[in-house]
Amino acid sequence: MTIVFSELRDALRERLRVVADHELRDRDPQTHLDQLKSAASRLDAAIAQLPAQCDPDLRHYLNRQSYLKALAWLESQNS
């Protein structure tokens, strides 16, 4: 897996983790929002680094914000 895809995979995992952190969201909404913004920025930067000729399925998942599918696609490439 290339560095670009590794960073994208890690950014997707981070964003999904933050979204799923309901305890933090309930306890400290501002911190949760700050972490969500940071994760979204990291993900946007990782997506911007993708090569123009990357797999159309991956692009489709990312454009539709189907992040679980995008992560599954990336993880299947590493097997």
BELVENGI-V975994 format. One record per residue. RES is the residue in one letter. SS is DSSP state (H for helix, E for strand, C for the rest). OMEGA is omega in degrees with one decimal (NA if undefined). BURIAL is b if it has 24 or more other C-alpha atoms within 12 Angstrom, else e. Layout:
RES,SS,OMEGA,BURIAL + RES,SS,OMEGA,BURIAL
This chain:
M,C,-178.7,e + T,C,178.2,e + I,H,179.8,e + V,H,179.6,e + F,H,177.5,b + S,H,178.5,e + E,H,177.5,b + L,H,178.2,b + R,H,-179.3,b + D,H,178.8,b + A,H,176.5,b + L,H,179.1,b + R,H,-179.8,b + E,H,-178.9,b + R,H,178.8,b + L,H,178.0,b + R,H,-178.9,e + V,H,179.3,b + V,H,-176.4,b + A,H,-176.5,e + D,C,-178.4,e + H,H,178.3,e + E,H,178.1,e + L,H,179.7,e + R,H,-179.0,e + D,H,-176.2,e + R,H,-174.7,e + D,C,-175.0,e + P,H,-178.3,e + Q,H,177.4,e + T,H,178.1,e + H,H,179.1,e + L,H,178.5,e + D,H,178.8,e + Q,H,178.3,b + L,H,177.5,b + K,H,179.4,e + S,H,179.2,e + A,H,178.9,b + A,H,178.1,b + S,H,178.4,e + R,H,179.7,e + L,H,178.0,b + D,H,179.3,e + A,H,179.3,e + A,H,178.9,b + I,H,-179.9,b + A,H,-179.1,e + Q,C,-179.1,e + L,C,177.0,b + P,C,-178.5,e + A,C,-176.5,e + Q,C,-179.7,e + C,C,-174.7,e + D,C,-178.7,e + P,H,176.8,e + D,H,178.6,e + L,H,177.7,b + R,H,179.7,b + H,H,179.9,e + Y,H,-178.7,e + L,H,179.3,b + N,H,-179.8,e + R,C,-176.8,e + Q,C,173.5,e + S,C,-170.1,e + Y,H,175.3,b + L,H,177.5,e + K,H,178.2,e + A,H,178.6,b + L,H,178.5,b + A,H,178.7,e + W,H,-178.8,b + L,H,-178.7,b + E,H,177.8,e + S,H,179.2,e + Q,H,-177.5,e + N,C,-176.8,e + S,C,NA,e
